[in-house]
Amino acid sequence: MDASFREALALLPDYLGQHVLLSLAALALGIAISLPLGIAAARRPRLAAPLLGLAGLVQTIPGLALLALFYPVLLALSLLSQDLFGFGFRALGFLPALAALTLYSMLPVLRNTVTALAGIEPAIRRAAQGVGMTPRQSLLLVELPLAAPVIMAGIRTAAVWVVGTATLSTPIGQTSLGNYIFTGLQTENWVFVLFGCVAAALLALVLDQLLALAGAGLAARSRPRLIAAAIGLLLVIAASLSSLLPAPSNATQSRLLIGAKNFGEQYILADLLAARLGKAGYVTATRSDLGSSIAFRALAANEIDLYVEYSGTLWTSQMHRTDMPGRASMLAQIAQWLKQHYGIVMAGRLGFENAYVLAMRADRAQALHIESLSDLAVHAPSLRIGGDFEFFSRPEWRATAAAYGLAFAMQRQYQPEFLYRAAASGDVDVISAFSSDGRVAGYGLTLLADPKAVLPPYDAILLVAPRHAHDTRLLAALHPFENTIPLPLMQQANFLLSRPSARQTPAQAAQWLEQRLEQKLAH
Amino acid sequence: MIEILGVSKTYGARGAGGPAALTNLSLTVPDGEFLALIGPSGCGKTTTLGLINRLVDPDAGEVRLEGRDIAGQDAALLRRSIGYVFQEAGLFPHLTVAENIAMTPRLMGWPKAETQARVTELLALVRLDAFAQRMPAQLSGGQRQRVALARALAARPHILLLDEPFGALDPLTRDEVAQDVRDIHRRLKLTTVMVTHDMTEALLLADRIAVMRDGALVQAGTPRELVAHPADGFVSAMLETPRRRAVALANALHA
């Protein structure tokens, strides 16, 4: 608890700084776009309806989906620009988050601008015309000042939305206060989750109050209040910039970006890789909580430098294969395919497998005499199954369900952490589990056998970005990982993150794992 | 001199369509005259007023000021040289009384000191010296209308246009502001055109009255001419109320 809090505090400058810069940039861009649009729309009612409709539509898209959608869009644009102009840009992280949040911030500003300008009495507009104002003067001297309080209210709403939604930019590779929340949810670190929520709420509150001060200053045309608000905003920006200063100076060296998907094992492995590469003299940074295929695409596009993938995932989700040629052949084919299609290097397997398996509470499986998927098929119609967010849409599941004729009474989706709890508490009878997950044993679950061998092997493999394909130094530095982590050791390390007593952080678990690996090497 | 020469104006669908607001209207206002435009609602009197500072552009015919067609002149610049007072004052609610009055000089780029002096002078003219820093919402209806009058006069126009300037005022205030307007008209040697639907007011204030109906001029003449020789039953009917009031007043006062 105390350690978690201290760790959270240590991460705050980086997370908060990036969150503030992202939010303010999106808000500024959103205002810069929607204010002129709002003014144009207020003068042309025919433009107003479709524009407001469109902005409203954007608002109905869940924030997470909107952010995730911008990644492939920007990736495609980047590739296009590479083809046309010879340069691409980073499609991961800041840019897609900025684009999505900018869109998100537009509705309140747009709507309030249109409403405020349309609500100005025609008599006042006529008076402006009558005293000899040009339409532009009428807008600047009369209409906008009168509309300012309502527009400001829209900007404040947008600011709060953007700060809140920016927490969702973590899965597309943009560091934000959301890192606390996503990591915390995955590792059951409630201090982290709460810390992230409170920090985001406080930030929203501070921004809102500063904007309120600016608004009041505008309304009362009080220079001191405007200056105070401006100073406040500048302080927030300066503070967040200064917290980020060390990062750009590192970035000038070739910094290695280690990717991690959104679960505990990936955090531990990323930290382990970072520690090893650090010893080899590399400067590293991690991008964690990436969505599964986002991590792969980011690697292919050289936006991250390495991450740990699982053979079965590539086989089914990326290569769209359904046949099972056996472990060795499969790994060889994957390595060949990665090299041929993307130039990605498979730098070896780590030695353990993190397979998708179905699990049940041990006592319940015993009572129903279920040991394998074939046994499960008999009882499935009266049982409930839970899966993580990906599972039911993955080809492995469709193949398994078809092969064994599995048809459950009900299926539900959970965050991985809640998934195990749901199984333990009996909310569902069967869950999709990971074979290397420490919680399988922790929650008293038993894994069901796959006699027809429908589920592919999921060997953990280390992938390296195309731009390092001929980087012998890096590949040599990664070599010691080859086949060194046995399954029980990984399970234990994973369990450190979730065991109810003395829970550890991914960094601590990585350290523990590193020590064990060194001991093993010493023997 | 203001000359309106054979002007027609139709609102609504361009070309054909909507009802004619003005049909072949001709009207001349010599320098220094106080003209009242009177008629029932929708007769085209406000449209006629708008012709003079290009708030309304004619479909046919022309409008001349000092002998020059205004169609070719920049509308915003033209309006700065003409005072205009709106029906409901039309003060800018976010600006103080002084800032409202200073608006046209500001648009014309007057030096600050000169504008300041002019504002002080006008506040004295409309007897609101102590109100410079008030906001419009803090004023009574009559005070607002007097500020509007001061604002209209700020850039020293020769022409003053009034669109039912006393419509929203109570009778006592109405009389007071009307006397101010008449007084200022004479002192500043303005050419004033006032739209009203109150014949008594027109008779009391104007040098000449132009009676309109359905977008056309029915009769124009001095109050005396109108009373002596009304052009038709419509004009007589409009004069009926003031006449009856005058008799009643005379009776009451001499009883």
Chai-1 contact restraints between the chains, C-beta under 6 A:
chainA,res_idxA,chainB,res_idxB,connection_type,confidence,min_distance_angstrom,max_distance_angstrom,comment,restraint_id
A,A123,B,E88,contact,1.0,0.0,6.0,A-B,restraint_1
A,A123,B,G90,contact,1.0,0.0,6.0,A-B,restraint_2
A,A127,B,F86,contact,1.0,0.0,6.0,A-B,restraint_3
A,A127,B,G90,contact,1.0,0.0,6.0,A-B,restraint_4
A,G130,B,Y84,contact,1.0,0.0,6.0,A-B,restraint_5
A,V131,B,M103,contact,1.0,0.0,6.0,A-B,restraint_6
A,V131,B,T104,contact,1.0,0.0,6.0,A-B,restraint_7
A,G132,B,A76,contact,1.0,0.0,6.0,A-B,restraint_8
A,G132,B,R79,contact,1.0,0.0,6.0,A-B,restraint_9
A,G132,B,R80,contact,1.0,0.0,6.0,A-B,restraint_10
A,G132,B,T104,contact,1.0,0.0,6.0,A-B,restraint_11
A,G132,B,L107,contact,1.0,0.0,6.0,A-B,restraint_12
A,T134,B,A76,contact,1.0,0.0,6.0,A-B,restraint_13
A,V142,B,F92,contact,1.0,0.0,6.0,A-B,restraint_14
A,P145,B,H94,contact,1.0,0.0,6.0,A-B,restraint_15
A,L146,B,H94,contact,1.0,0.0,6.0,A-B,restraint_16
